Amino acid sequence: MRSHGISFTLEQLKMRLTRRQFEVTELVSNGWENAQIAAHLGISPKTVATLISRIYLRLNLTNRVQLCRWYLAACIPNDAYAVEIADAPAGAWVLPMPRETA
């Protein structure tokens, strides 16, 4: 990850966050709103907001955009933040599945 001059692999990012924080990071990075995350995980929107705040503190970030950049940089090599998928609607961009590091 390139934010703040720090680089992490996906595994290193997973080690810095709790399982739930990492799960929320994945959902935020895929464009989910707090209410959607809360409904999906069966927790309150306030709990989601608290989790996101704690993620920011752990990673020294201040907003969702930075969080998404950290996550995507860990998941996708060579700063390619999105790939176009042939089956997606015209002009749509989707994120590939995270790549595990060896």
JOBEL-V394816 format. One record per residue. N is the residue number from 1. SS is DSSP state (a for helix, b for strand, c for the rest). D_CENTER is the distance of its C-alpha to the mean C-alpha in Angstrom with 1 decimal. Layout:
N,SS,D_CENTER
N,SS,D_CENTER
This chain:
1,c,11.5
2,c,14.0
3,a,13.3
4,a,16.4
5,a,17.9
6,c,16.0
7,c,14.7
8,c,13.0
9,c,12.8
10,a,10.3
11,a,13.1
12,a,13.5
13,a,10.0
14,a,10.8
15,a,14.1
16,a,13.1
17,c,11.4
18,c,13.2
19,a,12.6
20,a,12.0
21,a,9.6
22,a,7.5
23,a,8.1
24,a,7.3
25,a,3.8
26,a,3.8
27,a,6.2
28,a,5.5
29,a,3.6
30,c,6.8
31,c,8.9
32,c,10.0
33,c,12.3
34,a,13.1
35,a,16.2
36,a,14.7
37,a,12.4
38,a,15.5
39,a,17.7
40,a,15.7
41,a,15.5
42,c,19.0
43,c,18.4
44,c,19.3
45,a,17.4
46,a,18.7
47,a,17.1
48,a,13.6
49,a,14.4
50,a,15.7
51,a,12.7
52,a,10.5
53,a,13.6
54,a,13.8
55,a,10.3
56,a,11.5
57,a,14.7
58,a,13.7
59,a,11.8
60,c,14.4
61,c,12.4
62,c,13.8
63,c,11.7
64,a,8.7
65,a,9.4
66,a,9.4
67,a,6.0
68,a,4.7
69,a,7.6
70,a,7.1
71,a,4.3
72,a,6.5
73,a,9.5
74,a,9.2
75,a,9.0
76,c,11.4
77,a,14.8
78,a,16.9
79,a,14.5
80,c,14.7
81,c,11.7
82,c,13.0
83,b,16.0
84,c,18.6
85,c,19.6
86,c,23.4
87,c,23.2
88,c,20.9
89,c,22.8
90,c,24.4
91,c,22.2
92,c,18.9
93,c,15.9
94,b,13.4
95,c,10.6
96,c,12.2
97,c,11.4
98,c,9.9
99,c,13.0
100,c,14.3
101,c,16.2
102,c,19.9
